[in-house]
Amino acid sequence: MHMKVIVTGANGFVGTRFMQYNQARFQLEPLSLRSVDWSKVNLAGIDAVVHLAGKAHDMHSTNDAEYFEINYDLTKKLADKAREQGVPHFIYISTVKVYGDEDREVLNEQSDCHPEDAYGKSKLQAELYLRSIENNQFRVAIVRPPLVYGPGVKGNLIRVLGLAGTNLPLPFARTANKRSMVYLDNLVELLNSILEKRSSGTFVAGDEHTVSTEELIAEIRRAMHKKPRLISIPALARSILRKLKPAFYKRLFGSFVIDNHNTNKALQFAPPYSFEYGIGRMVEWYQSQSTAAQGSGPLAQKVSGEKSSGLV
């Protein structure tokens, strides 16, 4: 018999793909947490909860309380209900933002957490609560993904796709940075491995290799059948940009490396899809959306939905 799995956030970026990818693998039941009546939530007979719902990171958000209401309070209520009703396995999708933004060499599952914004702090608070109620009958797995890419992506990657889609030379040659990313289907397969092995612990997601900004743009343009057309920024100009716009500079030229060796070893898991394959599928989706949106305004505005004010 198929494992019975409750999925929250089933309409979000990761949740939508998780439901599609696993429709024949598990018996999936979506649970909406929008205005939920907890007295009517029945989790009896459920084998696992995959908790994907949450308030997504929004660089323009000023309502810190909302992060804690959604990412912590709702997680606490759901976990308490699952534990009370005998659900043996709870999988929580957290974020690498719990580590904070300071420059460190390489991060892994055991690295200290120093979140710097409400998003990271609310996710870490939820993690700590889940750990506090875990026991042999209620196993908890926490997954911290880095930047997730693939069909349906939102936020800054939409802007990157838009830039790559032009014929303009872009100033990302010789960036020499390293960033961890995870293709959407690699993340889904990691979650499937945790589910099927009934694993507990803290895990970090990631593709097999890190990539630089230069490699990312070049691969996107290759998938678009374009030449890379990348140029380098003079050292002085880059230094000025770093001083004037440090956060912007870090997103473009900084490194953020997650070592997922221990996770993959513990789960006997290897990401099945390559970076090139994942970028190709994302570009295919983006171009199909672009074709459909012609005449309807900029694609970035039409499909991003990046200023999420609630559950995803």
Helices and strands as residue ranges (DSSP letters): E 4-8, H 13-21, E 27-31, G 38-40, E 48-51, H 64-67, I 68-73, H 74-84, E 89-93, G 96-99, H 118-133, E 139-144, E 147-149, H 156-164, E 181-183, H 184-197, E 201-204, H 213-223, H 235-244, H 246-253, H 261-267, H 275-292, H 299-303
